[in-house]
Amino acid sequence: MAYNNLTQSIPFSLPLMTSLQSLNLSHNSLSGPLGNVFSGLQIKEMDLSFNNLTGDLPSSFGTLMNLTSLYLQNNRLTGSVIYLADLPLADLNIEDNQFSGIIPSHFQSIPHLWIWGNKFHVEPNYKPWKFPLDVRPLIQNDTGYPTTESSAIMNFPRPETQKVKKKKKGIGAGSTFLLVGGLALLGTFFALFAVRMNHRRAQNLAAIHRSNNSIAYSLPVSTGREYPVATEDNPQIKRFQPPPAPQLRHLPSPPVRIDKSARRKSFSATCQYPSFAKLFSAAELQLATNCFSEENLLGEGPLGSVYRAKLPDGQFAVVRNIPMSSLSLHEEEQFTEVLQTASKLRHPNIVTLLGFCIENGEHLLVYEYVGHLSLYNAMDDEVYKPLSWGLRLRIAIGVARALDYLHSSFCPPIAHSDLKATNILLDEELTPRIADCGLASLRPLTSNSVKLRASEIAIQNTGYIAPEHGQPGSSGTKSDTYALGVLLLELLTGRKAFDSSRPRGEQLLVKWASTRLHDRRSLEQMIDGGIAGTFSSRVASQYADIISLCTQAEKEFRPPVSEIVEALTALIQKQNKEASSSVADKTDPFSKSFCSTRTRFISSPTFSYLSS
């Protein structure tokens, strides 16, 4: 699949290819984060080089214990490479990225290693190792070996010359002719370039000032780097060195006054709309919603009204109307950035953004139509009540996987910041789909009336709000973990996160349940009567441990959602094993065999005192 024009990101269906041995997606136009999609693969060779991949390496890279060859060069990947430390790699190329941190000492055992063009940190007492300089692999995606050990470890520059010191041959007449001709051509280039720049300098001072990519920053300074090129006759990588371009000084320009109307026009003319979503006109959406009629109104949320729509192709969709205050140019750009991010979200447990409309002051988002059944309604609906324990576990793991995708697949991580039962939609197969992902940063931009409505809704959602909410430096991802724990507790007990109809001491679900999660009789009484007795005491206590970890009062003790996914996966496997072997105690699920499992999370200061 190399040398195609493949776009977007690596699909989340990749883990289904359990027999995959080799994957080559190099020299395409893949973009965005890698995504945590490599768990369970038996792959031996993987080449993702020469794309536009960004973000940190996902934790699932650490599970690729059969991987011997990995090529990630010429991307924009960031962060640590620690997940590669224990892999049995014989070939590793991570050149021309933005990796940082410490180089794992295990890398010294990799026979073929390329690490140029990154931002690794080297401590004063960092022990060097011997780089293999005498063996060259047959794979053609490499870009050269390190020339010396010290330059490879301390500076990580691109080598200025190829390794040709072993063969000291004289320069022939043909080579001399080419060298002289090249220098003459280079001199002509500089002369023409100087004339052209002087001419443009006199005419375009103001244009340079207004441009986000001025000439001073768009011309690279020569670093002697090589750039790969593929020819039609031979798709193998060729190399050439471009002539060095002169470094220009930034030219100041006189101040230019721009009024509001000019700024609006400038934004509409220069902003780049999301490439993964369709641009709708206001007329199209008015027709699709019957002029936003009351009969198509699905509800009110913290970002405005939500309507059902029928698009011209017959497809049903959901249109969210977000009333905005008067936005500045910077705020309009911020809105567009949010759209860019939201349009890239692709996960089976996240509602997909189909399109948008920014016209005449209107800000409309078009989402796929999942259905009007939320988890909140399903828990009380007599048609679905009671939801089986197996279905509740399936909902729990689906929501956790979606959060893990948001937290681990993007840099910086995307926090949902409004996770609750009403935002968990269930499709026809009762698969959970999280709505409003990536939209939290739009709330400050909404109109005052919307903010007032949002504050009223927030009172009803008090049960999901983490203790650190509103404090400086509070982490959105940790708050998501807390809200996930509340959802897990709702699934176990059948109660609402906040219920004003209950006695004062029982209104907040977490506060009421926190002291009962690890008490045998209290846990028995907490479980929803519709599912009591359908699973073993060990499964119940292990599930209670997960809830306790997610809802820790101190955010530092809450594990990342990726660990919650692993814990729920193990729990489901235990549940299935017990069901298939009929081990579960069907007469008294809370018999004397009840014991809580000790948590596997090192970050937590607590575990059940009933642990065996």
Residue pairs with C-beta under 8 A, 6 or more apart in sequence:
1 23
1 24
1 25
1 28
2 24
2 25
2 26
2 27
2 28
2 47
3 26
3 27
3 28
3 230
3 235
4 27
4 28
5 28
5 29
6 25
6 28
6 29
6 30
7 28
7 29
7 30
7 31
8 30
8 31
8 32
8 276
8 344
8 346
9 30
9 31
9 32
9 33
9 34
9 35
9 344
9 346
10 25
10 30
10 34
10 35
10 37
10 48
11 37
11 346
12 35
12 37
12 346
12 347
12 348
12 405
14 20
14 37
14 38
14 41
15 37
15 38
15 39
15 40
15 41
17 41
18 40
18 41
18 42
19 42
20 41
20 42
20 43
21 42
21 43
21 44
21 45
22 43
22 44
22 45
22 46
23 43
23 45
23 46
23 47
23 48
24 45
24 46
24 47
25 47
25 48
25 51
26 47
26 48
26 49
26 50
26 51
26 71
26 141
27 49
27 50
27 51
27 230
28 50
28 51
29 51
29 52
30 48
30 51
30 52
30 53
31 51
31 52
31 53
31 54
32 53
32 54
32 55
32 344
32 409
33 53
33 54
33 55
33 56
33 58
33 409
33 410
33 411
34 48
34 53
34 55
34 57
34 58
34 77
34 409
35 58
35 405
35 409
36 58
36 59
36 60
36 404
36 405
36 408
36 409
36 562
37 58
37 60
38 58
38 60
38 61
38 63
38 64
39 60
39 63
40 63
41 63
41 64
42 66
43 64
43 66
43 67
44 66
44 67
44 68
44 69
45 67
45 68
45 69
45 70
46 64
46 67
46 69
46 70
46 71
47 69
47 70
47 71
47 141
48 71
48 72
48 75
49 71
49 72
49 73
49 74
49 75
49 93
49 141
50 73
50 74
50 75
50 141
50 228
51 74
51 75
52 75
52 76
53 72
53 75
53 76
53 77
54 75
54 76
54 77
54 78
54 411
55 77
55 78
55 79
55 409
55 410
55 411
56 77
56 78
56 79
56 80
56 408
56 411
57 77
57 79
57 80
57 81
57 83
57 84
58 83
58 408
58 409
59 83
59 408
59 562
61 83
61 84
61 87
62 83
62 84
62 86
62 87
64 87
65 87
65 88
66 88
67 87
67 88
67 89
68 88
68 89
68 90
68 91
69 89
69 90
69 91
69 92
69 139
70 84
70 87
70 89
70 91
70 92
70 93
71 91
71 93
71 139
71 141
72 93
72 94
72 97
73 93
73 94
73 95
73 96
73 97
73 114
73 141
73 143
74 95
74 96
74 97
74 228
75 96
75 97
76 97
76 98
77 94
77 97
77 98
77 99
78 97
78 98
78 99
78 100
78 411
79 99
79 100
79 101
79 411
80 99
80 100
80 101
80 102
81 94
81 99
81 101
81 103
81 104
82 101
82 104
84 92
84 104
85 104
85 106
85 107
86 106
89 110
90 110
90 111
90 112
91 110
91 111
91 112
91 137
91 139
92 107
92 110
92 112
92 113
92 114
93 112
93 113
93 114
93 141
93 142
93 143
94 114
94 115
94 118
95 114
95 115
95 116
95 117
95 118
95 143
96 116
96 117
96 118
96 143
97 117
97 118
98 118
98 119
99 118
99 119
99 120
100 118
100 119
100 120
100 121
101 120
101 121
102 120
102 121
102 122
102 123
102 126
103 115
103 120
103 122
103 126
103 153
105 127
105 129
107 113
107 115
107 129
108 129
108 130
111 132
111 135
112 132
112 135
112 137
112 142
113 131
113 132
114 142
114 143
114 144
114 145
114 146
115 146
115 152
115 156
116 143
116 144
116 146
116 152
116 156
116 157
116 158
116 159
117 156
117 157
117 158
118 156
119 156
120 156
122 153
122 154
126 153
128 149
128 150
128 153
129 149
129 153
130 149
131 145
131 146
131 149
131 152
132 145
133 145
133 146
133 163
136 142
136 145
140 236
140 237
141 237
143 226
143 228
144 158
144 159
144 162
144 163
144 226
145 159
145 163
146 152
146 159
147 159
147 161
147 163
151 157
151 159
157 223
158 223
158 224
158 225
158 226
160 224
161 224
171 179
186 243
189 243
190 246
193 245
193 246
197 215
197 248
200 215
201 251
205 251
205 253
205 254
206 253
206 254
206 256
208 214
208 215
208 216
208 251
208 253
209 252
209 253
209 256
210 256
214 250
214 251
215 248
216 248
216 249
216 250
216 251
217 250
219 245
219 246
219 247
219 248
220 245
221 244
221 245
221 247
222 242
222 243
222 244
222 245
224 241
225 241
226 239
226 240
226 241
227 239
227 240
227 241
227 242
228 237
228 238
228 239
229 237
229 238
229 239
229 240
230 236
230 237
230 238
231 238
258 266
263 328
263 329
264 329
266 329
267 329
267 332
267 333
271 332
271 333
271 336
272 336
272 340
273 279
273 336
273 339
273 356
273 358
274 336
274 339
274 340
274 342
274 343
274 344
274 353
274 356
275 343
276 343
276 344
276 353
277 339
277 342
277 343
277 353
277 354
277 355
277 356
277 366
278 354
278 355
278 356
278 366
279 355
279 356
279 357
280 355
280 356
280 357
280 364
280 366
281 357
281 359
282 357
282 359
282 360
282 362
282 364
284 311
284 312
284 357
285 309
285 319
285 357
285 364
285 366
286 292
287 312
288 309
288 310
288 311
288 312
288 317
288 319
289 296
289 307
289 308
289 309
289 319
290 296
292 305
292 307
292 319
292 321
296 307
296 308
296 309
297 305
297 306
297 307
298 306
298 307
298 308
298 318
298 372
299 305
299 306
300 306
300 453
300 457
301 320
301 436
301 457
302 418
302 443
302 450
302 453
302 454
302 457
302 458
303 320
303 322
303 436
303 439
303 442
303 443
303 446
303 450
303 454
304 320
304 321
304 322
304 323
304 446
304 450
305 320
305 321
306 318
306 319
306 320
306 321
307 318
307 319
307 320
307 321
308 316
308 317
308 318
308 319
308 369
308 372
309 316
309 317
309 318
309 319
309 366
310 316
310 317
311 317
315 369
316 369
317 354
317 366
317 367
317 368
317 369
318 366
318 367
318 368
318 369
318 370
319 364
319 365
319 366
319 367
320 364
320 365
320 366
320 367
321 362
321 363
321 364
322 363
322 364
322 365
322 442
322 446
322 450
323 363
323 446
323 447
323 449
323 450
324 335
324 361
324 363
324 445
324 446
324 447
325 445
325 446
325 447
325 448
327 335
327 445
331 445
334 441
334 445
335 358
335 363
335 442
335 445
338 438
338 439
338 441
338 442
339 353
339 356
339 365
341 410
341 414
341 438
342 353
342 365
342 437
342 438
342 439
343 353
343 356
345 352
345 353
345 405
345 406
345 414
345 437
345 438
346 352
347 401
347 402
347 405
348 398
348 431
349 398
349 399
349 401
349 402
349 405
349 431
349 432
349 433
349 434
350 402
350 405
350 406
350 433
350 434
350 437
351 367
351 368
351 370
351 425
351 433
351 434
351 435
351 436
351 437
352 367
352 368
353 365
353 366
353 367
354 366
354 367
354 368
355 365
355 366
356 363
356 364
356 365
356 366
357 363
357 364
357 366
358 364
365 439
367 435
370 425
370 426
370 427
370 433
370 435
371 425
371 426
371 427
371 428
373 381
373 384
373 425
373 426
374 421
374 422
374 423
374 424
374 425
374 426
375 395
375 421
375 422
375 424
375 425
375 426
375 432
375 487
376 420
376 421
376 422
376 424
376 496
378 384
378 385
378 387
378 426
378 430
379 385
379 387
379 421
379 490
379 494
384 430
385 530
386 494
386 528
386 529
386 530
386 531
387 395
387 491
387 530
387 531
388 531
388 534
389 531
389 534
389 535
389 575
390 575
391 430
392 491
392 492
392 531
393 568
393 571
393 572
393 575
394 430
394 431
394 432
395 424
395 426
395 430
395 432
395 491
396 487
396 488
396 491
396 568
397 565
397 568
397 569
397 572
398 431
398 432
399 419
399 424
399 432
399 434
399 484
399 487
400 484
400 561
400 564
400 565
400 568
401 565
402 432
402 434
402 437
403 416
403 419
403 434
403 480
403 481
403 484
403 561
404 560
404 561
404 562
404 564
404 565
406 413
406 414
406 415
406 416
406 437
406 438
406 480
407 413
407 414
407 415
407 477
407 480
407 560
407 561
407 562
408 560
408 561
408 562
413 476
413 477
414 437
414 438
415 440
415 475
415 476
415 477
415 479
415 480
416 423
416 434
416 436
416 437
416 438
416 440
416 476
416 480
416 483
417 440
417 476
417 479
417 480
418 436
418 440
418 461
419 434
419 464
419 480
419 483
419 484
419 487
420 461
420 464
420 483
420 487
420 497
421 487
421 490
421 496
421 497
423 434
423 435
423 436
424 432
424 433
424 434
424 435
424 487
425 432
425 433
425 434
425 435
426 432
426 433
427 433
440 476
443 451
443 454
446 454
458 465
460 498
461 497
461 498
462 497
462 498
462 508
463 486
463 496
463 497
463 498
463 508
463 509
463 510
464 482
464 483
464 486
464 487
464 497
465 479
465 483
466 474
466 478
466 479
466 482
466 483
466 555
467 482
467 553
467 555
468 474
468 475
468 478
468 479
468 555
469 479
474 555
475 555
477 560
477 561
478 555
478 558
479 555
480 561
481 550
481 558
481 559
481 560
481 561
481 564
482 550
482 551
482 552
482 555
482 558
484 550
484 561
484 564
485 510
485 546
485 547
485 548
485 549
485 550
485 551
485 558
486 497
486 509
486 510
486 550
486 551
487 497
488 543
488 546
488 547
488 550
489 495
489 497
489 509
489 510
489 513
489 547
489 551
490 496
490 497
490 509
492 526
492 527
492 528
492 543
492 544
492 547
493 509
493 513
493 526
493 527
493 528
494 528
494 529
494 530
495 509
496 509
497 508
497 509
497 510
498 507
498 508
498 509
499 506
499 507
499 509
500 507
505 511
505 512
506 512
510 551
513 526
513 547
514 548
514 551
515 522
516 522
516 523
516 525
516 526
517 523
517 526
517 544
517 545
517 547
517 548
517 608
518 541
518 544
518 545
518 548
518 596
518 608
518 609
518 610
520 590
520 594
520 610
521 590
523 540
523 541
523 544
523 590
524 532
524 589
524 590
527 540
532 589
533 586
533 589
535 575
535 578
535 584
535 589
536 578
536 583
536 584
536 585
536 589
537 585
537 589
537 590
537 591
537 593
537 594
537 595
538 574
538 593
538 594
538 595
538 597
539 571
539 574
539 575
539 578
539 584
540 589
540 590
541 594
541 595
541 596
541 597
541 608
541 610
542 567
542 571
542 574
542 596
542 597
543 571
544 596
544 608
545 596
545 597
545 598
545 599
545 607
545 608
546 564
546 567
546 568
546 571
548 599
548 604
548 606
548 608
549 557
549 558
549 559
549 564
549 599
549 601
549 604
549 606
550 558
550 559
550 564
551 558
552 558
552 604
552 606
556 603
557 603
557 604
557 605
557 606
558 603
559 601
559 603
559 604
563 600
563 601
567 600
567 601
577 583
578 584
585 591
585 593
594 610
595 610
595 611
595 612
596 607
596 608
596 609
596 610
596 611
597 608
597 611
598 607
598 608
598 611
599 606
599 607
599 608
